Amino acid sequence: MSSDRTTEILNYLSAISRDIGAFRAEVNARLERLEARVEQLEARVGQLEGRMQGLEGEVRGLRADVRALTIRLDRFEARVLDVRADQHELEDRVIALEEKLKAG
């Protein structure tokens, strides 16, 4: 093999080596940027998980409050129905008394 051919091959290998080095640096830079973004996303997900856990407690509290209000409303509804029944009974009695007064 001639010295020119050897030099040409060495130059070609040197160029390939430089390209591989540049490619490696570019890939490493991209990986570092991706890693930074993944770390940011992990941090945000962690924050959201913390907030969700806090909200779960609040939701449990709200559910308990709704249950308590439902019980109170059911009791109130029963009382209102009793009052309406009493009112209807009193109205019937008043009507009966008025009819007695008219008749007698």
C-alpha positions as CSV (number, residue, x, y, z in Angstrom):
1,M,0.0,0.0,0.0
2,S,1.3,3.4,-0.9
3,S,2.1,6.1,1.6
4,D,-0.5,8.4,0.0
5,R,-3.2,5.8,0.3
6,T,-2.3,5.2,4.0
7,T,-2.4,9.0,4.6
8,E,-5.7,9.2,2.9
9,I,-7.1,6.4,5.1
10,L,-5.7,8.0,8.2
11,N,-7.2,11.3,7.3
12,Y,-10.5,9.7,6.7
13,L,-10.4,7.9,10.0
14,S,-9.4,11.1,11.7
15,A,-12.5,12.8,10.1
16,I,-14.7,10.0,11.2
17,S,-13.3,10.2,14.8
18,R,-14.0,14.0,14.9
19,D,-17.6,13.4,13.6
20,I,-18.1,10.7,16.2
21,G,-16.8,13.0,18.9
22,A,-19.1,15.8,17.7
23,F,-22.0,13.4,17.6
24,R,-21.2,12.1,21.1
25,A,-21.1,15.6,22.4
26,E,-24.4,16.5,20.7
27,V,-26.1,13.3,22.1
28,N,-24.7,13.9,25.6
29,A,-26.0,17.5,25.5
30,R,-29.5,16.3,24.4
31,L,-29.5,13.6,27.0
32,E,-28.6,16.1,29.7
33,R,-31.4,18.4,28.6
34,L,-33.8,15.5,28.6
35,E,-32.7,14.4,32.0
36,A,-33.2,18.0,33.3
37,R,-36.7,18.0,31.8
38,V,-37.5,14.6,33.3
39,E,-36.3,15.8,36.7
40,Q,-38.5,18.9,36.4
41,L,-41.5,16.7,35.5
42,E,-40.8,14.3,38.4
43,A,-40.7,17.3,40.7
44,R,-44.0,18.6,39.4
45,V,-45.6,15.2,39.6
46,G,-44.3,15.0,43.2
47,Q,-45.9,18.3,44.0
48,L,-49.1,17.3,42.3
49,E,-49.2,14.1,44.3
50,G,-48.8,16.0,47.5
51,R,-51.6,18.4,46.6
52,M,-53.8,15.5,45.6
53,Q,-53.2,13.8,49.0
54,G,-54.2,17.1,50.6
55,L,-57.3,17.2,48.5
56,E,-58.2,13.7,49.3
57,G,-58.3,14.6,53.0
58,E,-60.5,17.6,52.1
59,V,-62.8,15.5,50.0
60,R,-63.2,13.0,52.8
61,G,-64.1,15.9,55.1
62,L,-66.5,17.3,52.6
63,R,-68.2,13.9,52.2
64,A,-68.6,13.7,56.0
65,D,-70.1,17.2,56.0
66,V,-72.5,16.3,53.1
67,R,-73.5,13.1,55.0
68,A,-74.2,15.2,58.1
69,L,-76.2,17.8,56.1
70,T,-78.1,15.0,54.4
71,I,-79.1,13.5,57.8
72,R,-80.1,17.0,59.1
73,L,-82.1,17.7,56.0
74,D,-83.9,14.3,56.2
75,R,-84.8,15.1,59.8
76,F,-85.9,18.5,58.9
77,E,-88.0,17.1,56.0
78,A,-89.7,14.7,58.4
79,R,-90.5,17.6,60.8
80,V,-91.9,19.6,57.9
81,L,-94.1,16.7,56.8
82,D,-95.4,16.4,60.4
83,V,-96.1,20.1,60.5
84,R,-98.0,19.9,57.2
85,A,-100.0,17.0,58.5
86,D,-100.8,18.9,61.6
87,Q,-101.7,21.9,59.5
88,H,-104.1,19.9,57.4
89,E,-105.7,18.3,60.4
90,L,-106.2,21.8,62.0
91,E,-107.6,23.1,58.7
92,D,-110.1,20.2,58.7
93,R,-111.0,20.9,62.3
94,V,-111.5,24.6,61.6
95,I,-113.7,23.8,58.6
96,A,-115.8,21.4,60.7
97,L,-116.1,24.1,63.5
98,E,-117.1,26.7,60.9
99,E,-119.8,24.4,59.5
100,K,-121.1,23.7,63.0
101,L,-121.3,27.5,63.7
102,K,-123.2,28.0,60.4
103,A,-125.6,25.2,61.1
104,G,-126.2,26.0,64.7
